[in-house]
């Protein structure tokens, strides 16, 4: 049983070492670790495989593996597997958070155009000129006031306060209130 485990460990060291050597963009530290891993895995594999491949009547010199060494190797392997498992769990959680965050940003981006359109229509109904800086600032303020109570959870999860929302709305302002000489963009072009 211990021999099979040590053979698997030797193969794992050998494969990891080869991967570290041929990996694109490997640093010098990875190359050194790869060489050491290939050497250790190869020596372990040879020491374990030679007695198993010897003929039945042949004299084979084998080194017995102390039980304390086997227990230590098993402990290190379990520790390495638990570290790998926790790393995988963290990467998965980071990926899920990133996916969740991108969906929140998409929801906010989709909600900003109707808010700006609402504010534009309100200011145009009042007869204001949208090319003036003061009116454009007022347009952003109306859109932010319209959007803040509608998406408090999204804004809180993204860490966007009222000022940050105004900055985002200002960046999208030309979609609904272009300056003279600019073309308007319809909502179908925004989603592309």
C-alpha positions as CSV (number, residue, x, y, z in Angstrom):
1,X,0.0,0.0,0.0
2,X,2.8,2.4,0.9
3,X,4.7,1.6,-2.2
4,X,1.7,2.4,-4.4
5,X,1.2,5.7,-2.7
6,X,4.9,6.6,-3.0
7,X,4.8,5.7,-6.7
8,X,1.8,8.0,-7.3
9,X,3.6,10.7,-5.4
10,X,6.8,10.1,-7.5
11,X,4.7,10.3,-10.7
12,X,3.0,13.5,-9.5
13,X,6.4,15.1,-8.7
14,X,7.7,14.1,-12.1
15,X,4.7,15.4,-14.0
16,X,4.6,18.7,-12.0
17,X,8.3,19.1,-12.7
18,X,7.9,18.6,-16.4
19,X,5.0,21.0,-16.5
20,X,7.0,23.6,-14.6
21,X,9.8,23.3,-17.1
22,X,7.7,23.5,-20.3
23,X,5.2,26.0,-19.0
24,X,5.2,29.2,-21.2
25,X,6.4,32.3,-19.4
26,X,8.0,30.2,-16.6
27,X,10.4,32.2,-14.4
28,X,13.8,31.0,-13.2
29,X,12.3,29.9,-9.9
30,X,9.8,27.7,-11.7
31,X,12.6,26.2,-13.8
32,X,14.7,25.4,-10.7
33,X,11.7,23.9,-8.9
34,X,10.8,21.9,-12.0
35,X,14.3,20.5,-12.3
36,X,14.4,19.5,-8.6
37,X,10.9,18.0,-8.9
38,X,11.9,16.0,-12.0
39,X,15.0,14.8,-10.2
40,X,13.3,13.8,-7.0
41,X,10.4,12.2,-8.8
42,X,12.7,10.3,-11.2
43,X,14.9,9.0,-8.4
44,X,11.9,8.0,-6.3
45,X,10.3,6.2,-9.3
46,X,13.5,4.3,-10.1
47,X,14.0,3.3,-6.5
48,X,10.4,2.0,-6.3
49,X,10.1,0.5,-9.7
50,X,13.4,-1.5,-9.9
51,X,12.5,-4.0,-7.2
52,X,9.1,-4.5,-8.7
53,X,10.5,-5.2,-12.1
54,X,13.3,-7.6,-11.0
55,X,13.0,-11.3,-11.9
56,X,11.7,-13.7,-9.3
57,X,15.1,-15.3,-8.5
58,X,17.2,-12.2,-8.8
59,X,18.9,-10.6,-5.8
60,X,17.5,-7.2,-5.3
61,X,18.7,-4.7,-2.8
62,X,15.8,-2.7,-1.5
63,X,15.7,-0.1,1.2
64,X,12.8,-0.5,3.6
65,X,10.8,2.6,4.1
66,X,10.4,3.5,7.7
67,X,6.7,3.8,8.8
68,X,7.4,7.3,10.2
69,X,8.6,8.5,6.8
70,X,5.4,7.1,5.2
71,X,3.2,8.8,7.8
72,X,5.1,12.1,7.3
73,X,4.7,11.9,3.5
74,X,1.0,11.2,3.9
75,X,0.6,14.2,6.2
76,X,2.4,16.4,3.8
77,X,0.3,15.1,0.9
78,X,-2.9,15.7,2.8
79,X,-1.7,19.2,3.7
80,X,-0.9,19.9,0.0
81,X,-4.3,18.6,-1.1
82,X,-6.1,20.8,1.5
83,X,-4.1,23.8,0.4
84,X,-5.0,23.1,-3.3
85,X,-8.6,22.6,-2.3
86,X,-8.8,25.9,-0.5
87,X,-7.1,27.7,-3.4
88,X,-9.6,26.2,-5.8
89,X,-12.5,27.3,-3.6
90,X,-11.1,30.8,-3.4
91,X,-10.7,31.0,-7.1
92,X,-14.3,29.7,-7.6
93,X,-15.6,32.3,-5.1
94,X,-13.6,35.1,-6.8
95,X,-15.0,34.0,-10.2
96,X,-18.6,33.9,-8.9
97,X,-18.2,37.4,-7.3
98,X,-16.8,38.7,-10.6
99,X,-19.7,37.2,-12.5
100,X,-22.2,38.6,-10.0
101,X,-20.5,42.0,-10.1
102,X,-20.5,42.1,-13.9
103,X,-24.2,41.4,-13.9
104,X,-24.8,44.3,-11.5
105,X,-22.8,46.6,-13.7
106,X,-24.8,45.5,-16.7
107,X,-28.1,46.2,-14.8
108,X,-26.9,49.7,-13.8
109,X,-25.8,50.4,-17.4
110,X,-29.1,49.4,-18.8
111,X,-31.0,51.5,-16.2
112,X,-28.9,54.7,-16.9
113,X,-30.3,55.3,-20.4
114,X,-34.0,55.3,-19.3
115,X,-33.1,57.6,-16.4
116,X,-31.3,60.0,-18.7
117,X,-34.1,59.9,-21.2
118,X,-36.6,60.6,-18.4
119,X,-34.5,63.6,-17.3
120,X,-34.1,64.9,-20.8
121,X,-37.9,64.7,-21.5
122,X,-38.6,66.5,-18.2
123,X,-36.2,69.4,-19.0
124,X,-37.3,69.6,-22.6
125,X,-40.9,69.9,-21.4
126,X,-39.8,72.9,-19.3
127,X,-38.3,74.4,-22.4
128,X,-34.6,74.3,-21.4
129,X,-31.7,74.3,-23.8
130,X,-29.8,71.0,-23.4
131,X,-26.6,72.5,-24.9
132,X,-25.9,74.7,-21.8
133,X,-23.6,73.4,-19.1
134,X,-26.0,74.3,-16.3
135,X,-28.8,72.4,-17.9
136,X,-26.7,69.4,-18.6
137,X,-25.6,69.3,-14.9
138,X,-29.3,69.6,-14.0
139,X,-30.1,66.7,-16.4
140,X,-27.5,64.5,-14.6
141,X,-28.9,65.6,-11.2
142,X,-32.5,64.7,-12.3
143,X,-31.4,61.3,-13.7
144,X,-29.4,60.5,-10.5
145,X,-32.4,61.5,-8.3
146,X,-34.6,59.3,-10.4
147,X,-32.2,56.3,-10.3
148,X,-30.9,56.4,-6.7
149,X,-34.1,55.1,-5.0
150,X,-34.8,52.6,-7.8
151,X,-31.4,50.7,-7.5
152,X,-30.2,51.0,-3.9
153,X,-29.0,47.4,-3.6
154,X,-27.1,47.5,-6.9
155,X,-25.4,50.7,-6.1
156,X,-24.5,49.6,-2.6
157,X,-23.1,46.2,-3.8
158,X,-21.0,48.0,-6.4
159,X,-19.8,50.6,-3.9
160,X,-21.2,53.6,-5.9
161,X,-22.5,56.6,-4.0
162,X,-24.5,59.5,-5.4
163,X,-21.5,61.3,-6.6
164,X,-20.1,58.2,-8.4
165,X,-23.5,57.7,-10.0
166,X,-23.5,61.3,-11.2
167,X,-20.0,60.7,-12.8
168,X,-21.3,57.6,-14.6
169,X,-24.3,59.4,-15.8
170,X,-22.2,62.3,-17.0
171,X,-20.2,59.8,-19.1
172,X,-23.4,58.6,-20.7
173,X,-24.9,62.1,-21.2
174,X,-24.0,62.4,-24.9
175,X,-26.3,59.4,-25.6
176,X,-29.4,61.4,-24.9
177,X,-28.3,65.0,-25.1
178,X,-25.5,65.4,-27.6
179,X,-23.8,68.7,-28.0
180,X,-24.3,70.5,-31.3
181,X,-22.5,68.6,-34.1
182,X,-22.7,65.2,-32.4
183,X,-24.8,62.4,-33.6
184,X,-27.3,60.8,-31.4
185,X,-27.0,57.1,-30.5
186,X,-30.0,54.9,-30.3
187,X,-30.4,52.3,-27.6
188,X,-29.8,49.4,-30.0
189,X,-26.3,50.7,-30.7
190,X,-25.6,51.0,-27.0
191,X,-26.2,47.3,-26.4
192,X,-23.8,46.2,-29.2
